[in-house]
Amino acid sequence: MLGGIADGVTEVRGFLPGADCLATLAAMQALGVQIDRPQPENLIITGVGVDGLRASDRPLDLGNSGTGMRLLTGILAGMPFESVLTGDRSLSRRPMSRIAKPLEQMGASITMTHGHAPLRIEGRSLRGITYPSPVPSAQVKSAVLLAGLLAQGETRVEEPATTRDHTERLLGWMGCDLELGVDYVSLCGGQTLSGRRIEVPGDFSAAAFFIVAAAIAPQGVVTLCNVGVNPTRVGLIDLLSMMGADINIGDVRSQSGEPVADIKVVGGELRGIDVPRSLVPLAIDEFPVFFIAAACANGTTRLSGAQELRVKESDRIDVMAEGLGRLGITASPTVDGIIIEGGTLRAGSVNSHGDHRIAMAFAIASANATCDIHVADVANVATSFPNFVDVARAVGLNINYESDEDNSSHRG
């Protein structure tokens, strides 16, 4: 997205050809951006400038990509044309009022269906605002900042807690001048971006599954190379370390404005913990697989302050509690969290309800199981990690995938 609205050429190495990224790529092409793929994981993006996008002749289908839809809404809010954004059934259930509210304060016109997609965006002239976000959300923050590039004056987002800062880092890498405070970020409108070469670090959310797999395996040892260790993303490592996991982060270096490192994990016994609220936003996407670690730990793990998990691709609190219960683990959902009693995983069948992170989390549970775990409705794994099964097998997990009408995967 940023390469598309930059001046000049942006070369991306390490592009993930998952369904979410491909849907976003197609949307930018429909808006007039030339994107070439000389190799599956390399992109050459010829930017059209901050105000150079053109109207699409069809609705833009973002599939399952909440990041794509929310950030693109911020970009399109200030364009001089109308756009319609759609998504799949799961994305169409996710709340969009949280981005519409601040964008409308900036002067945008956004029509939704009961607060959900499809979104109709009538591009208008925007003005900068100061927005105290009521929820800690990197997607809300990013949508407002991207709209701020086309707005008159300063746009400032104040956060109730630290959230992921990939957008700010990439904006800075591409030449945007931002002001970063302890609990806010601001920029002035009218700035331009410059195309650059971008080396995408290994995704921490993908690495998280194998970090947990090694941590819960009695004799597990895994080294993950060139993983992004942005401090706003690695809350899972802090949580696992509190549980007694043996995790070493080495060879930390910078890559396209992001810190990367090699992560070594050695399996052992874990103990239950009370999750500090300060770490919740820093591990929000990793909680499904963290719940697997909690299920394999000695003692009780308690999480609160994580109501955001209820409005992800599924209600991740209820769905994980249901699945853990089917595997013999006592898991009690609360309004904003869950209480998990560590125990022994038993054979069972669980339903991921089409949520890619839940499907992969239960597949990873096989690292600590001595019996079969069947996971149904897993087609959406392709949205974020299309080669998940191959990587899992490479580290020694016995995971099979059946592409039948049940879309079921199972550990044999």
Summary of the structure (lengths in Angstrom):
residues: 412
radius of gyration: 21.0
end to end distance: 40.9
largest distance: 60.6
contacts: 1477
relative contact order: 0.10
helix: 32%
strand: 28%
